[in-house]
């Protein structure tokens, strides 16, 4: 296994004789694409909310209402402070005098500041705090804050619905996209990396939207509302508070610029680590057998270290924002407190207004601090969204024709007409290939590893598009057919078996979901799987795990053969289909397949030449070319490449004589 994921790769063909769709091992790394910046990715993520516009309008309305109530609250509490302060001062003044007389007395005593302060107050000399008025004001403040909390809760509840619907559509779009991507794309993607984008990154986007959208909206509205109230109370103090905005933006921008790259690297390393873990545990037995655990652990340690470094750096750098914002907010608080105190002493402001303004200054800096504290989460979510968008932007396979032309018959005649194909532009594989497979004939394909045997059947299935020429099925060009129509006529049994989590009955019926119980059991008997199925404790109701580890490799192969039987295809593709069964079962399966192939065109990829002696036509491939073709007897008589392969298997390896030493 490789120590690091490659940064660029050309798609490579599946190993010769292997199953379709298998990429290289170890899997290639991510394709090189220009990384998007934070702004475009964030805007694109926001655009995905457009289908929820009615709900978003309701969310904004609830948020505005909540913010209005919460913003008015400090002003009401400031009035309560004025009532208390007026009561305290009024009790100190001589009873029976008027407020104007008290002001004149203060001026006469040379205390002009106190006189100016009295002039801005609603005070009754000799009377203490008006508890009834104070209780009314506090009740209004309590009601405002309760209403603000209620509307905030409704806003959060509705916003949660908006986010989950958006993420639901995003997951659906990714799922649909995966079905539209060509096999070439998956050949160049480590499975763990792809799974990381589909699961981890989308979950991170969901978490980011859930935790940041409500806070960002509330913070923006709070800043606007508080700023308006501050200008209404004191334009001078409001200007002092505004100084913090450009300073906060500069600090946040500089830190975010450095941390965004680290967040992108963090999620890239997460995908790389997932790919390695998936690869290592899939081949766990081989790793143990060949004693490669130290190398696997070393690769894990290195990639884990890369993830730790990127993750720690991203969190550390972005984590600097909140302390810096708190420091700026505290400076703003001190400035407002000093200037406000001087203005109260000078009589140009009431104490309640200063108290309200200090609350507003906290409300003003708090949203900025909260947004700054969410910067790491926001950057992480946008980095994940960028990786998901890269997947959604990947080049798709050629769409099905708008007016498909399905074959009128299901005879299974396949014709290659001067077909050329290559995985990489500079590496020719199949050049100018022509052949005809008549209905009911069995075409065997043999040759060394990498000769293009599996590629040939992949082209029939249209997993790859041709570079030149065409392939026809019953006289119809397969590019003019819908892929589903084409593949519904083809049954395939691979060397690499695939079973899903479900019962044996469900796995067999996968080839024909409408099959009856009798048809399922008949297919199992035809594939010689019925015998071992009935020995299992639950028979056909035995539940398979995702890896099919509760049955042997040969039994899994029999189940996949039964699946092909029940599909009743007009074209059958067997890719080393009996490689995992024992010799006795292989003979039985060969007889069953002979019956299955009796009225179908069959392509059989084989390394064991004993399994294809009865083929109507044997194609010998080397480097993507058919170098020989004929029956078993004809090719042996020709004494060419097939004769050499046959001799190597059944008459001992052919060795070259050593040259005499001079």
N, C-alpha and C positions, 0 to 999 in steps of 0.2 A: 504494500500500500504506500501511496505517496506521502511524503512528509508535509507538503503544502499544496493547497488547491492551486491549480493553474490559473493565471490571470486571463489567458486567452486560449481558445482551442478551436480547431476545426472539427466538425462532427466526423466521427469515425464509424466505419461499418460495423455491425455486429459480427462477432466472431463466427467464422464459417461453421456451419452445422449447428449453430446455436439457435435459440429461440428468437422469434421476431421481437423487435423492440428492445433488445438488450444492448445497452451502450457499452463502451469500453470499461474495463476494470483495471485500476480504479477509475471512478467516474471523472469526467473532465470538469473543470471549474466553470465559473460564471463567464458568459460572454462579455466582452468589453463593450460598455456603453457609456456615453457621456453622462456623468452624474448630474441630476437636476439640483437646483438650488432650493433653499428653504421656501422662498416666496412662491415660485410656480407650483411646487408640490402642495403647499398649504392651500393655495387658491383652488387647485384642482380638487383637493379633498373637500373644501367648502362647497364647490359646485355640485358635489354628489348629494348635497342636502336639498337640491332644488325640488325634487318630488314632494318634499314635506313642507312646502311653503305655507299652506294654510295653518298647519300646526306651529310652524316657526313664528308666524304672525301672532298667533295666540300666545306663544311663549314670550315674545317681545312685549306684548300688551301686559301680561301678568308681571313680567320683570319691571316694566315702567311703573306700574301701580305699586309694586312692592318697594321700589326704590324711592318713589315720591313719599310714601308714608314714612320710610326710615329716614329720609333726608329732612322732612319737616320735624321729626322728633326732637333733635337737638335744639331747634329754635324754640319749641314749646318748653323744653327743660330749661332753656336760658331764661324764659319768662318766670319759671318757678324760682330760679336763682335770684332774679330781680326782686320777687316778692319776699324771699327770705332776707336778702340784704337790706331791702327797704324797711322791713320790720325791725331788724337789728339797729339800723341807724335811727329809725323813728323813735325807738324806746329811749335813745340817748338824748333826744331833743326835748325841750321843755313842753309839757302838755299845755294845751290851750292856745298855743301859737299856731300860725299858719305856715305852710311850706315857704311862702315868699318872705315872711318875717325871719324864718330860720336862715334863709339864704343871705338876707341883708345883714343879719347878725354875724354870720361867718365872714362876710366881706369886711365888716367893720372891725372885726378882730384880726384882720390881715391874712386870713386863711382863704385866699382866692381859689385854690385848687379844690378845697372841700366845698366851697360855694358852687363851683362849676359842676362838681359831681352831684350835689343835691339838685341842681337845676335839671339834670337828665333823669332824675328818679321820681317815681310816684310815691311820695312818702307823706305820712300823717304824723306830725310830731306828737310824742307821748304814747303812740300806739305800737304794739309789737307786731309779730307776724300774723297775717290774715290767714288762719288755718283753713277756713272754708274755701277761700279762693285758691289756696295752695293745693288742697285736696282735689278741686275741680281740674286744675291744670295737670296735676299728676295723673288723674284718671284719663284725661285726654291723651297724655303721653303713653300710658299703658295701652290704651286702645289702638293708638297708631302703631306701636311696636307689635302688638298681637296681629293686627291686620297685615302688616308687612311680612310677618313670619308665615301667615296663612297663604298669602299670594306667592311667597317664595317657595313654599312647599308645593303648591299647585304647579308652579312653573317648573320645578325640578321633576315632578312626576310626568308632566307632558313632554319635557325635554328628553327624559329617559326613553319614552316611546319613540321619539324622533330618531335618537341615536341608534336604538336597536333595529329599527326598520332600515336605516341607512346601512348599517353593518350587514344586515340580512341580505340586502341587495348586492352589497360588495362581495360577500361570500358566493352568492348565486352567480354573479358576473365572472368571478374567478373560476368557479366550477364549470360554467359554460365555456369559458376561454380555454380551459385545459382540454376540452373535447374538440376544440377547433384547431389546436396546435398540431403541427406535423410531427411524425415520429422523429424527424431530424432534431427537433428541439429537445426532446427527452434524451436523445443520445448524448447531448452535450450538457446535461444537468445532473448533478448528484441528487439522488432521491431525497436524502436528508435535507439538502439545501432547499429543494422545491417544497418539501413538507413544511419547512420552517417558514417559508413565505406564506403558505396557505393557512397555517395555524398560528404560529407565534406572532407573526407580523400583523395579521388581521386582528388577533386578540389585543395586541398592543394599540392598534388604531382605535378599537372599540373603547379601551380603557382611557385613552387620551381624550377622545371626544366626550366621553361620559364625565370626566373630571375637569375638563378645561372649558367646555362650551358655556356652561351655566355661569362659571366664575368669570369668564371673560366678558360675557354679556352684562352681568351684574356690575362688574368693575367699571366698564365703560359708562354705563348709565349712572352709576354712583359718582364717578368723577365729574360728569356733566352736571348732574343735579347739585352736588356739593359746591362745585365752582360757581354756579349761579347764586346759591345762597351766600357764599362768601363775598361775592361782589356786592350783593344787596346789603350785607352787614357793614363791610369795610373794604373799599377798593384798594386801599394801601396794603392791608394785610393779605388781600387776595393776590396782589402782584408779588408779594414776598413768597407766598406759597407756590406761585407759578414758576418761580425760578427753579424749583426742583424737577419740573417736567423735562426740559431739555437736558439737564444734568443726568436724570434717570435714564433717558433714552440713549444718551451717549454711552453710559456705563453698560446698560443692557445690551446694546448693539455690539459693543466691542467684545464682551464676554461670549455672547451667543455666536458670533462669527467664528470664534475659536472652538466652541464646544460642538457645533453642528457636525463638523467633519468627524469628530470623535464618536458621535452617536451613530452616524452612518457606518463607520468602521465597526462599532460594537455589534450592530445587527448583522453585518456581513460576517463577522467572526462567529456569531451565534449560529448562522446557517452552516458555516464551514465545520464547526464542532458537531452539529447535529448530523451532518453528512458522514463524518468520520465514525460517530457512535453507531449510526444505522448500519454502516458498512461493516464495522468490526463485529457487531452482535449478530448480523445476518450470517457472517462467516465464522462464527465463534468456534465451531468445531475444528475448522481448518487452522485457525489461529493457534489453537491448543495443540493440534497434531504436529504442526511444523515448528512449534516452539517459538512463535513470533510474538508472544505476549509482551516481552520487553520493548520491541519496536512499536507495537500498538500503543502501549502505555506512554512511550516517549512522544509519539505523535499527539496523543491526547494531552499530555502535559504541555507540549509546545502550543497547541491550539487553545487550550484552556488558559495558558499564560497570556496569549495574544488577546483573548476575550477579556481577561481580568484587566490587562493594561488599558485597553480601549474603554472598557466600562468604568474603571476607576477614574481615568482621565476625564471622561465625559461628565460623570457625576461631580467630580471635584471642581472642574472648571465652571460648569453651570451652577454649582452650589455656591460659588462666590457671589452670585447676583443678590441673593437675599440679604446677606450681611451688609453688603455695600448699600443696598436700598434702605435698610434699617438705619444705617449711619446717616444717610442723606435725610431721611425722615426725621431723625432726632435733631439734626441741625435746624430743620425747618420748624420743628416744635419749639425749640429754644428761642429762635428769632421771633416767632409769633407771640410767645409768652412775654418776652421782654417788651416788644413794641406795644402789644395789647395792654400790658400793665401800665406803661407810661401814658397811653391814651385814656385809660380809666382814671388815672390820677389827675390827668389834665382835664377831665370832664368831657372829652370828645366821644367817649364810648361808655356804655353801661357795663357793669360787671357781668351781667347775664349774657350780653352780646359777646364779650371776650370768652366767657366759658363756652358758649355755643360755638364760637369760631375755633377754639382749641379742639372741640369735639369734631368739627368739620375738617380741621387740618388732619386729624387722625383718620377720619373717614376718607380724606383725599389721598393721603399717602398710603393707607392700608391697601386699597385696590392695586396701586402701583407695586407695592411690595408683594402682594399675593400673585400678581401676574408674573413678577420676576421669579417668585419661588416656583411657579409652574413652568418656567422656561425649560428646565431639563425634561419634564414630562412632555411638554409640547414638542420639543426638538426630537425626542425619542419617537413620539408618535408620527411625526412628519417623516422621519427617516424610514420608519416601517412602511408608511404609505407610499413613499418613493419606491421601495422595493416591490410593493404590490403593483404599483402602476407600471413598473418595468415589465412585470409579467403580463399585465393587461395589454401592453403595447407591443408584445412580441409578435413577430410576423406569423400570420395564420396560414393554414393550408389553403390551397385553392378551393374556392367555394363550389358546391355542387351546381350543376347547370340548372338554369331556371326552367327549362323544358326537357327533363330527363327522358332518355330513350331506353327503357328496359327491354331485354331480349324477349321475343315472342315465345320462345321455347326454353326449356330447361335441360338441354341435352348435355351441356358442359364442354363444348368444343372451344379450345383455347388456342389462339394463334399469336405468336410474337412476330412482328414485322419490322425488321431492321432496327431493333431496340438498342439504344445506347444509354448508359447511366454511369454516373460517378458521384461519390460522396463529396469529394473535394475537387474543385475545378482542375487542379493541376495533377490529379491522380486518376487516370482512366481505370475503370473497372470492367464494365460490360460495354463492348463495342460491336455494333452492327450485327446483333443476334437475331436470327430468324429460326422458328420452329413451329410445328403444329402438333397439338395434342388432341386426337380424335375422341369422341365420346366413348366411354367404356374402357379406354386405354389407360394403362398404368405407365407413367413416365418416372423413371428413377433418375436421380441426380446424384452423382458421386464425384469425388475429387478431394484434393488436400484442403486442409483448413485455410480459410481465407480466399478460396477460389471463387466465391460468389454464389454458392448454392442457396443459402438462406435469402440472400438479396433477391434472387430470381423469384422466389415465392412471395417475398414482400412486395415486389412490383406487381404481381398478380392481384394481391390484396389492396393495392394502391396505398400502401403505407408511405411510399415515396413517389414523387412525380418523375416521369421520364425526361431525359435530356433530348432524346430524338426517337423517332419511330412511334409505334403504337402497339397496344395489346388489345385483342378483341375477345369477347366471350359470346359464343353463339352468333358471331358475325357483327356484334355491336362493340364499338370502341368503348372501353371501360371508362374513359374520361367523360363520356356523354351520359353516364349513368350516375344515379345517386349512390354515394358510398354505402349507405345502408342496404340499398337494393342489391348491390354487388356482393357485399359480405354476407347477406342473408342466404346466398346461394353457395357459400363456401363453408366447409367444415374443416377445422384445423386441430391437430394433435401435436403438441410440442414436446421436445426433450425436457424442457423445464416445465414441470407441472404447476398448475395454479388452482388452488381450492380456496374458497372463501369461508368465513365463519358462518356456519349453518349446518343443517342436517345433510346426510349423504343424499337423501332424496332430492333436496333442493339443489345440491351441486350437480347431480345428473340432469335434473330438469332445467338447468341453466341453458342448455342447448335448445330447449323448446318449452317455454313456461306454461304452455297449454297442454302439455302431455298428461295423459291419465296414469293412474297407478300401474295399470297393466303394461303400458308402453314403457314406463320407467324400469320396471322389473325385466321386461323383454330386452331392453337395451343393456341392462346389467348382465343378463345371461349371455347375450351375444358377445359381450366383452369379457366374459369369464370372470366377472366381478361379483356375481350373485352369491357364489359359494362363500367367499370370505366375508361378505356383508352380513350374511345370516349367522355367522359365527360371532359377530359382535353382540354385546349385551342388549343394545337397543335396535339392532338391525338397521333398517333404512332410516330410522329416527336417530341414529347416532349423530351427535353434534360434533362437527369438525372445528378445530380452532383455526385461527387465521393462517397458520403455517402448515396445517394438516399433519401435525406431529404425532397424532394418536393413531396413524396408520403408517405402514412402511412406504418407502419410495415406490416400489413396484405396485403396491395397491393403489397409491395415488394415481399412477399412470393408467391403471385399469379404469379408474373412475373417469379420467379425462377421455379415454377411448369410448366409454359408455356415453359420455356427453356428446361426442361426435356422432355416435350411432343414432341417438334420439333426434338430432338436428335434421337428419335425412337430407344432406346437401347434394347438389348436382355436381359439385367439384370438391374433391377431398385433398387436403394437404397434410402429409405426415412427415414431421421433422424428427427423425430418430425416435419414433413413437414407442418403440419396444426396447429402448436402451436400458430401462430400469427393471425389466421383468426377467424372471429366470428362464432358462432354456426351454423347459417343458411348457411353461405358460406362453412363451414366445411362439412356439409352434402352434398352439391352439389359437392364439390371437391372430397369427398369420392366416390361418384358415378362415377365421371370422372376418378378417379384413378383406380377404379375397371375395367373400360373399358381399361385403359392403361395397367393394369396388366394382362389382359385376356390371352395373349399368351407370357408372360414374367415371368421370375423368379424375385420375389421381396423380398427384405429384408426391413422390416419396424421396426424401433426403435420407441417405443412409451412409454410414461408415462401414457397417458389417455387410459385406457384399452377399452373404448367404441369404439375406432377407429380400433381395431384389432379383434373384435369378429368373423368376417368372415374369418380370416386367416386359411390357410390349416394346418399350424403347428405353435404352439406358443412355443418358447424357453424361459424358465425362468432361468436367470443367477444370480449367486451369487459368488463373489470373483473369477471370471474368469471361473467358472464351470457351466455347464448346469445341474441344479438340478431337473428340470422337463421339460417334453415336451409332447405335445398333442394338441388337439383342445380345444376351449374355454369350451365346455360342459364337456369334459373329465377332464380337469384340475380343474374345479369347483367341479366336483363329487369327485375328489381325496382328496379334503380338505387340500391341502398342501400350499406351498409358494404362488402359484398363487391365491388360494382362499383367503389367508390373504391379498394380495395386492388388490384384487377386493373388498373385504369387507371393507377395509380401505377407498376406494374411493366412494363406493355407499351405504354402510350401516352404515357409521359413523366409526370413529377411534376406534380401539379396545384398551381398556385401562385395565391395570391391577388393580385388587382390592387392596386397601391398606391393609397391614397386621395389625391386631389388636395390639394396644399398650399393651405390657405386663404389 
